[in-house]
Amino acid sequence: MLKVQVEGEMRKVEPFVRELARRPHVEVASEEVRVIREMEPDMVRVRFRLQHQPQRRVKVVSLFDGNGREIRIPLMDVISVRMDDGRHIVTGRSFDIFA
């Protein structure tokens, strides 16, 4: 378990913490937000604990061609988003161990 503290402008800290929590190999265990009043009003301090699990960094995405054959693609740092119309957008980094 790691303990992380981030300080800065709320408009910059909030998206950073959200992006970090979206990673498949990072699990945010708890979060505590404190506003720093001694500084400027929009400054925040965020403290949270996280589990770093690098083995969860690689996911296998399966696609099926027109003949029903499965194509398996290992990707790192996968982010999958389901759109309102039911479609899925999957993004990640591909790697070739033979390159």
N, CA, C and O atoms as a GROMACS GRO file, in nm:
protein
  396
    1MET      N    1   0.085  -0.117   0.000
    1MET     CA    2   0.000   0.000   0.000
    1MET      C    3   0.090   0.124   0.000
    1MET      O    4   0.190   0.130   0.072
    2LEU      N    5   0.054   0.221  -0.081
    2LEU     CA    6   0.126   0.347  -0.089
    2LEU      C    7   0.037   0.460  -0.039
    2LEU      O    8  -0.084   0.456  -0.058
    3LYS      N    9   0.096   0.559   0.024
    3LYS     CA   10   0.024   0.678   0.066
    3LYS      C   11   0.070   0.793  -0.024
    3LYS      O   12   0.190   0.818  -0.037
    4VAL      N   13  -0.025   0.861  -0.084
    4VAL     CA   14   0.005   0.967  -0.180
    4VAL      C   15  -0.059   1.096  -0.134
    4VAL      O   16  -0.172   1.097  -0.084
    5GLN      N   17   0.014   1.207  -0.150
    5GLN     CA   18  -0.041   1.339  -0.120
    5GLN      C   19  -0.013   1.429  -0.240
    5GLN      O   20   0.100   1.437  -0.288
    6VAL      N   21  -0.116   1.496  -0.287
    6VAL     CA   22  -0.105   1.586  -0.400
    6VAL      C   23  -0.160   1.721  -0.358
    6VAL      O   24  -0.267   1.729  -0.298
    7GLU      N   25  -0.087   1.828  -0.388
    7GLU     CA   26  -0.132   1.964  -0.358
    7GLU      C   27  -0.129   2.046  -0.486
    7GLU      O   28  -0.042   2.027  -0.571
    8GLY      N   29  -0.224   2.136  -0.497
    8GLY     CA   30  -0.226   2.225  -0.612
    8GLY      C   31  -0.363   2.285  -0.634
    8GLY      O   32  -0.451   2.276  -0.548
    9GLU      N   33  -0.379   2.348  -0.750
    9GLU     CA   34  -0.507   2.407  -0.784
    9GLU      C   35  -0.609   2.297  -0.804
    9GLU      O   36  -0.579   2.194  -0.866
   10MET      N   37  -0.730   2.318  -0.753
   10MET     CA   38  -0.834   2.215  -0.761
   10MET      C   39  -0.860   2.172  -0.904
   10MET      O   40  -0.880   2.054  -0.930
   11ARG      N   41  -0.859   2.266  -0.998
   11ARG     CA   42  -0.888   2.234  -1.138
   11ARG      C   43  -0.781   2.146  -1.201
   11ARG      O   44  -0.806   2.084  -1.304
   12LYS      N   45  -0.662   2.139  -1.140
   12LYS     CA   46  -0.556   2.053  -1.191
   12LYS      C   47  -0.545   1.923  -1.111
   12LYS      O   48  -0.515   1.818  -1.167
   13VAL      N   49  -0.569   1.931  -0.981
   13VAL     CA   50  -0.555   1.814  -0.895
   13VAL      C   51  -0.667   1.713  -0.921
   13VAL      O   52  -0.641   1.593  -0.931
   14GLU      N   53  -0.790   1.761  -0.931
   14GLU     CA   54  -0.904   1.671  -0.947
   14GLU      C   55  -0.892   1.581  -1.071
   14GLU      O   56  -0.910   1.460  -1.058
   15PRO      N   57  -0.862   1.635  -1.191
   15PRO     CA   58  -0.849   1.546  -1.307
   15PRO      C   59  -0.730   1.450  -1.295
   15PRO      O   60  -0.736   1.338  -1.344
   16PHE      N   61  -0.622   1.494  -1.229
   16PHE     CA   62  -0.507   1.408  -1.210
   16PHE      C   63  -0.542   1.287  -1.125
   16PHE      O   64  -0.507   1.174  -1.160
   17VAL      N   65  -0.612   1.309  -1.014
   17VAL     CA   66  -0.650   1.199  -0.925
   17VAL      C   67  -0.749   1.106  -0.995
   17VAL      O   68  -0.740   0.984  -0.981
   18ARG      N   69  -0.844   1.164  -1.069
   18ARG     CA   70  -0.940   1.081  -1.143
   18ARG      C   71  -0.870   0.993  -1.246
   18ARG      O   72  -0.903   0.875  -1.260
   19GLU      N   73  -0.776   1.050  -1.319
   19GLU     CA   74  -0.701   0.975  -1.420
   19GLU      C   75  -0.619   0.863  -1.356
   19GLU      O   76  -0.612   0.753  -1.410
   20LEU      N   77  -0.559   0.891  -1.243
   20LEU     CA   78  -0.482   0.790  -1.172
   20LEU      C   79  -0.571   0.675  -1.127
   20LEU      O   80  -0.533   0.558  -1.139
   21ALA      N   81  -0.688   0.706  -1.076
   21ALA     CA   82  -0.781   0.604  -1.027
   21ALA      C   83  -0.839   0.519  -1.140
   21ALA      O   84  -0.886   0.408  -1.116
   22ARG      N   85  -0.837   0.571  -1.264
   22ARG     CA   86  -0.890   0.498  -1.379
   22ARG      C   87  -0.796   0.388  -1.430
   22ARG      O   88  -0.838   0.300  -1.505
   23ARG      N   89  -0.672   0.394  -1.388
   23ARG     CA   90  -0.574   0.296  -1.435
   23ARG      C   91  -0.606   0.158  -1.379
   23ARG      O   92  -0.635   0.146  -1.260
   24PRO      N   93  -0.600   0.055  -1.463
   24PRO     CA   94  -0.637  -0.079  -1.415
   24PRO      C   95  -0.540  -0.135  -1.311
   24PRO      O   96  -0.578  -0.222  -1.232
   25HIS      N   97  -0.417  -0.088  -1.310
   25HIS     CA   98  -0.318  -0.141  -1.216
   25HIS      C   99  -0.308  -0.059  -1.088
   25HIS      O  100  -0.222  -0.085  -1.003
   26VAL      N  101  -0.396   0.041  -1.073
   26VAL     CA  102  -0.398   0.124  -0.953
   26VAL      C  103  -0.536   0.114  -0.890
   26VAL      O  104  -0.637   0.137  -0.956
   27GLU      N  105  -0.540   0.081  -0.762
   27GLU     CA  106  -0.667   0.075  -0.690
   27GLU      C  107  -0.660   0.174  -0.575
   27GLU      O  108  -0.581   0.158  -0.482
   28VAL      N  109  -0.744   0.277  -0.581
   28VAL     CA  110  -0.748   0.378  -0.475
   28VAL      C  111  -0.827   0.320  -0.358
   28VAL      O  112  -0.945   0.288  -0.372
   29ALA      N  113  -0.760   0.306  -0.243
   29ALA     CA  114  -0.822   0.243  -0.127
   29ALA      C  115  -0.904   0.341  -0.046
   29ALA      O  116  -1.015   0.308  -0.003
   30SER      N  117  -0.853   0.460  -0.024
   30SER     CA  118  -0.928   0.559   0.053
   30SER      C  119  -0.884   0.698   0.009
   30SER      O  120  -0.776   0.716  -0.046
   31GLU      N  121  -0.969   0.793   0.032
   31GLU     CA  122  -0.939   0.929  -0.012
   31GLU      C  123  -0.983   1.028   0.095
   31GLU      O  124  -1.090   1.013   0.155
   32GLU      N  125  -0.903   1.127   0.117
   32GLU     CA  126  -0.933   1.232   0.214
   32GLU      C  127  -0.895   1.364   0.148
   32GLU      O  128  -0.780   1.381   0.107
   33VAL      N  129  -0.988   1.456   0.138
   33VAL     CA  130  -0.962   1.584   0.072
   33VAL      C  131  -0.964   1.694   0.176
   33VAL      O  132  -1.057   1.702   0.257
   34ARG      N  133  -0.862   1.778   0.174
   34ARG     CA  134  -0.857   1.893   0.264
   34ARG      C  135  -0.830   2.019   0.184
   34ARG      O  136  -0.744   2.020   0.096
   35VAL      N  137  -0.902   2.124   0.214
   35VAL     CA  138  -0.881   2.253   0.149
   35VAL      C  139  -0.776   2.328   0.228
   35VAL      O  140  -0.785   2.337   0.351
   36ILE      N  141  -0.676   2.382   0.159
   36ILE     CA  142  -0.571   2.459   0.224
   36ILE      C  143  -0.614   2.605   0.224
   36ILE      O  144  -0.612   2.671   0.121
   37ARG      N  145  -0.653   2.656   0.340
   37ARG     CA  146  -0.705   2.793   0.349
   37ARG      C  147  -0.592   2.895   0.364
   37ARG      O  148  -0.611   3.012   0.331
   38GLU      N  149  -0.477   2.853   0.413
   38GLU     CA  150  -0.367   2.948   0.430
   38GLU      C  151  -0.317   2.999   0.295
   38GLU      O  152  -0.261   3.108   0.285
   39MET      N  153  -0.338   2.918   0.193
   39MET     CA  154  -0.293   2.956   0.059
   39MET      C  155  -0.411   3.023  -0.012
   39MET      O  156  -0.487   3.097   0.051
   40GLU      N  157  -0.426   2.999  -0.138
   40GLU     CA  158  -0.536   3.058  -0.214
   40GLU      C  159  -0.661   2.972  -0.199
   40GLU      O  160  -0.650   2.853  -0.170
   41PRO      N  161  -0.780   3.029  -0.217
   41PRO     CA  162  -0.904   2.955  -0.197
   41PRO      C  163  -0.921   2.833  -0.287
   41PRO      O  164  -0.988   2.737  -0.248
   42ASP      N  165  -0.862   2.834  -0.406
   42ASP     CA  166  -0.883   2.720  -0.496
   42ASP      C  167  -0.774   2.613  -0.484
   42ASP      O  168  -0.768   2.521  -0.566
   43MET      N  169  -0.690   2.623  -0.382
   43MET     CA  170  -0.585   2.524  -0.360
   43MET      C  171  -0.637   2.411  -0.272
   43MET      O  172  -0.708   2.436  -0.174
   44VAL      N  173  -0.602   2.288  -0.306
   44VAL     CA  174  -0.646   2.173  -0.228
   44VAL      C  175  -0.528   2.080  -0.199
   44VAL      O  176  -0.426   2.082  -0.268
   45ARG      N  177  -0.546   2.002  -0.096
   45ARG     CA  178  -0.452   1.894  -0.064
   45ARG      C  179  -0.533   1.766  -0.062
   45ARG      O  180  -0.634   1.756   0.008
   46VAL      N  181  -0.490   1.668  -0.139
   46VAL     CA  182  -0.560   1.540  -0.146
   46VAL      C  183  -0.463   1.433  -0.095
   46VAL      O  184  -0.350   1.421  -0.142
   47ARG      N  185  -0.511   1.356   0.002
   47ARG     CA  186  -0.434   1.243   0.053
   47ARG      C  187  -0.514   1.116   0.028
   47ARG      O  188  -0.635   1.112   0.053
   48PHE      N  189  -0.448   1.014  -0.023
   48PHE     CA  190  -0.517   0.887  -0.043
   48PHE      C  191  -0.416   0.774  -0.040
   48PHE      O  192  -0.296   0.793  -0.059
   49ARG      N  193  -0.468   0.655  -0.016
   49ARG     CA  194  -0.387   0.534  -0.018
   49ARG      C  195  -0.423   0.457  -0.145
   49ARG      O  196  -0.538   0.455  -0.188
   50LEU      N  197  -0.323   0.394  -0.203
   50LEU     CA  198  -0.350   0.316  -0.322
   50LEU      C  199  -0.269   0.188  -0.323
   50LEU      O  200  -0.163   0.177  -0.261
   51GLN      N  201  -0.323   0.091  -0.394
   51GLN     CA  202  -0.254  -0.035  -0.418
   51GLN      C  203  -0.203  -0.031  -0.561
   51GLN      O  204  -0.280  -0.010  -0.655
   52HIS      N  205  -0.074  -0.052  -0.577
   52HIS     CA  206  -0.015  -0.059  -0.710
   52HIS      C  207  -0.001  -0.206  -0.746
   52HIS      O  208   0.073  -0.279  -0.680
   53GLN      N  209  -0.071  -0.249  -0.851
   53GLN     CA  210  -0.072  -0.389  -0.891
   53GLN      C  211  -0.029  -0.398  -1.037
   53GLN      O  212  -0.114  -0.406  -1.126
   54PRO      N  213   0.102  -0.398  -1.063
   54PRO     CA  214   0.150  -0.396  -1.202
   54PRO      C  215   0.107  -0.518  -1.284
   54PRO      O  216   0.100  -0.509  -1.406
   55GLN      N  217   0.077  -0.630  -1.219
   55GLN     CA  218   0.034  -0.748  -1.294
   55GLN      C  219  -0.101  -0.726  -1.362
   55GLN      O  220  -0.135  -0.796  -1.456
   56ARG      N  221  -0.178  -0.628  -1.314
   56ARG     CA  222  -0.307  -0.597  -1.376
   56ARG      C  223  -0.294  -0.497  -1.490
   56ARG      O  224  -0.395  -0.453  -1.545
   57ARG      N  225  -0.171  -0.460  -1.525
   57ARG     CA  226  -0.149  -0.359  -1.628
   57ARG      C  227  -0.177  -0.411  -1.769
   57ARG      O  228  -0.216  -0.334  -1.856
   58VAL      N  229  -0.157  -0.541  -1.790
   58VAL     CA  230  -0.179  -0.600  -1.923
   58VAL      C  231  -0.315  -0.670  -1.925
   58VAL      O  232  -0.345  -0.751  -1.838
   59LYS      N  233  -0.395  -0.637  -2.026
   59LYS     CA  234  -0.525  -0.701  -2.048
   59LYS      C  235  -0.526  -0.757  -2.190
   59LYS      O  236  -0.458  -0.705  -2.279
   60VAL      N  237  -0.602  -0.862  -2.210
   60VAL     CA  238  -0.617  -0.919  -2.343
   60VAL      C  239  -0.755  -0.881  -2.396
   60VAL      O  240  -0.857  -0.912  -2.335
   61VAL      N  241  -0.755  -0.814  -2.510
   61VAL     CA  242  -0.879  -0.773  -2.576
   61VAL      C  243  -0.911  -0.876  -2.683
   61VAL      O  244  -0.826  -0.907  -2.766
   62SER      N  245  -1.032  -0.929  -2.681
   62SER     CA  246  -1.074  -1.028  -2.780
   62SER      C  247  -1.170  -0.964  -2.880
   62SER      O  248  -1.268  -0.899  -2.842
   63LEU      N  249  -1.140  -0.985  -3.007
   63LEU     CA  250  -1.226  -0.939  -3.117
   63LEU      C  251  -1.264  -1.061  -3.200
   63LEU      O  252  -1.190  -1.158  -3.205
   64PHE      N  253  -1.378  -1.055  -3.263
   64PHE     CA  254  -1.423  -1.165  -3.348
   64PHE      C  255  -1.442  -1.114  -3.490
   64PHE      O  256  -1.506  -1.012  -3.512
   65ASP      N  257  -1.383  -1.187  -3.587
   65ASP     CA  258  -1.396  -1.147  -3.726
   65ASP      C  259  -1.530  -1.196  -3.782
   65ASP      O  260  -1.610  -1.255  -3.710
   66GLY      N  261  -1.554  -1.171  -3.909
   66GLY     CA  262  -1.681  -1.207  -3.972
   66GLY      C  263  -1.710  -1.357  -3.973
   66GLY      O  264  -1.826  -1.397  -3.983
   67ASN      N  265  -1.607  -1.438  -3.962
   67ASN     CA  266  -1.623  -1.584  -3.961
   67ASN      C  267  -1.631  -1.640  -3.819
   67ASN      O  268  -1.636  -1.762  -3.801
   68GLY      N  269  -1.632  -1.554  -3.720
   68GLY     CA  270  -1.642  -1.598  -3.581
   68GLY      C  271  -1.510  -1.637  -3.519
   68GLY      O  272  -1.507  -1.686  -3.406
   69ARG      N  273  -1.399  -1.617  -3.591
   69ARG     CA  274  -1.267  -1.649  -3.534
   69ARG      C  275  -1.227  -1.539  -3.435
   69ARG      O  276  -1.249  -1.420  -3.458
   70GLU      N  277  -1.167  -1.582  -3.327
   70GLU     CA  278  -1.126  -1.489  -3.220
   70GLU      C  279  -0.985  -1.436  -3.248
   70GLU      O  280  -0.894  -1.512  -3.280
   71ILE      N  281  -0.971  -1.306  -3.234
   71ILE     CA  282  -0.841  -1.240  -3.245
   71ILE      C  283  -0.811  -1.183  -3.107
   71ILE      O  284  -0.885  -1.098  -3.057
   72ARG      N  285  -0.702  -1.229  -3.047
   72ARG     CA  286  -0.665  -1.184  -2.912
   72ARG      C  287  -0.549  -1.087  -2.921
   72ARG      O  288  -0.446  -1.118  -2.980
   73ILE      N  289  -0.566  -0.968  -2.861
   73ILE     CA  290  -0.463  -0.864  -2.866
   73ILE      C  291  -0.427  -0.824  -2.723
   73ILE      O  292  -0.511  -0.768  -2.653
   74PRO      N  293  -0.304  -0.853  -2.677
   74PRO     CA  294  -0.263  -0.806  -2.545
   74PRO      C  295  -0.231  -0.657  -2.551
   74PRO      O  296  -0.157  -0.612  -2.638
   75LEU      N  297  -0.288  -0.581  -2.459
   75LEU     CA  298  -0.265  -0.436  -2.452
   75LEU      C  299  -0.224  -0.396  -2.312
   75LEU      O  300  -0.270  -0.455  -2.214
   76MET      N  301  -0.140  -0.296  -2.303
   76MET     CA  302  -0.102  -0.240  -2.175
   76MET      C  303  -0.183  -0.113  -2.151
   76MET      O  304  -0.221  -0.044  -2.246
   77ASP      N  305  -0.210  -0.084  -2.025
   77ASP     CA  306  -0.277   0.040  -1.985
   77ASP      C  307  -0.410   0.058  -2.057
   77ASP      O  308  -0.437   0.165  -2.112
   78VAL      N  309  -0.492  -0.044  -2.055
   78VAL     CA  310  -0.621  -0.042  -2.125
   78VAL      C  311  -0.720   0.049  -2.054
   78VAL      O  312  -0.733   0.046  -1.931
   79ILE      N  313  -0.788   0.129  -2.133
   79ILE     CA  314  -0.900   0.209  -2.084
   79ILE      C  315  -1.018   0.174  -2.174
   79ILE      O  316  -1.009   0.187  -2.296
   80SER      N  317  -1.127   0.130  -2.114
   80SER     CA  318  -1.246   0.091  -2.188
   80SER      C  319  -1.361   0.181  -2.145
   80SER      O  320  -1.388   0.197  -2.026
   81VAL      N  321  -1.428   0.238  -2.244
   81VAL     CA  322  -1.539   0.329  -2.216
   81VAL      C  323  -1.661   0.281  -2.294
   81VAL      O  324  -1.653   0.254  -2.414
   82ARG      N  325  -1.773   0.271  -2.225
   82ARG     CA  326  -1.899   0.235  -2.293
   82ARG      C  327  -1.973   0.364  -2.325
   82ARG      O  328  -1.999   0.446  -2.237
   83MET      N  329  -2.006   0.381  -2.451
   83MET     CA  330  -2.074   0.501  -2.497
   83MET      C  331  -2.225   0.485  -2.473
   83MET      O  332  -2.275   0.375  -2.451
   84ASP      N  333  -2.297   0.597  -2.478
   84ASP     CA  334  -2.442   0.596  -2.456
   84ASP      C  335  -2.516   0.511  -2.558
   84ASP      O  336  -2.621   0.454  -2.528
   85ASP      N  337  -2.461   0.500  -2.679
   85ASP     CA  338  -2.529   0.423  -2.783
   85ASP      C  339  -2.495   0.274  -2.778
   85ASP      O  340  -2.532   0.200  -2.869
   86GLY      N  341  -2.424   0.229  -2.673
   86GLY     CA  342  -2.392   0.088  -2.656
   86GLY      C  343  -2.257   0.045  -2.711
   86GLY      O  344  -2.212  -0.066  -2.685
   87ARG      N  345  -2.192   0.132  -2.788
   87ARG     CA  346  -2.060   0.098  -2.840
   87ARG      C  347  -1.955   0.106  -2.730
   87ARG      O  348  -1.973   0.177  -2.631
   88HIS      N  349  -1.846   0.034  -2.749
   88HIS     CA  350  -1.733   0.038  -2.656
   88HIS      C  351  -1.613   0.096  -2.730
   88HIS      O  352  -1.588   0.062  -2.845
   89ILE      N  353  -1.541   0.182  -2.662
   89ILE     CA  354  -1.414   0.233  -2.714
   89ILE      C  355  -1.307   0.178  -2.623
   89ILE      O  356  -1.310   0.199  -2.502
   90VAL      N  357  -1.211   0.108  -2.682
   90VAL     CA  358  -1.101   0.048  -2.606
   90VAL      C  359  -0.971   0.108  -2.657
   90VAL      O  360  -0.946   0.110  -2.777
   91THR      N  361  -0.889   0.155  -2.566
   91THR     CA  362  -0.760   0.209  -2.603
   91THR      C  363  -0.654   0.150  -2.512
   91THR      O  364  -0.680   0.118  -2.397
   92GLY      N  365  -0.535   0.137  -2.564
   92GLY     CA  366  -0.423   0.083  -2.489
   92GLY      C  367  -0.299   0.082  -2.575
   92GLY      O  368  -0.302   0.123  -2.691
   93ARG      N  369  -0.191   0.036  -2.517
   93ARG     CA  370  -0.065   0.030  -2.591
   93ARG      C  371  -0.034  -0.114  -2.628
   93ARG      O  372  -0.042  -0.205  -2.545
   94SER      N  373   0.000  -0.131  -2.753
   94SER     CA  374   0.033  -0.263  -2.803
   94SER      C  375   0.185  -0.279  -2.797
   94SER      O  376   0.259  -0.181  -2.807
   95PHE      N  377   0.229  -0.402  -2.781
   95PHE     CA  378   0.372  -0.427  -2.778
   95PHE      C  379   0.400  -0.557  -2.852
   95PHE      O  380   0.315  -0.645  -2.859
   96ASP      N  381   0.520  -0.568  -2.907
   96ASP     CA  382   0.560  -0.687  -2.981
   96ASP      C  383   0.689  -0.739  -2.917
   96ASP      O  384   0.793  -0.675  -2.925
   97ILE      N  385   0.682  -0.856  -2.854
   97ILE     CA  386   0.800  -0.908  -2.786
   97ILE      C  387   0.908  -0.955  -2.882
   97ILE      O  388   1.021  -0.978  -2.840
   98PHE      N  389   0.874  -0.969  -3.011
   98PHE     CA  390   0.970  -1.014  -3.110
   98PHE      C  391   1.034  -0.898  -3.188
   98PHE      O  392   1.122  -0.921  -3.270
   99ALA      N  393   0.989  -0.776  -3.162
   99ALA     CA  394   1.042  -0.661  -3.237
   99ALA      C  395   1.179  -0.622  -3.186
   99ALA      O  396   1.238  -0.527  -3.238
   0.00000   0.00000   0.00000
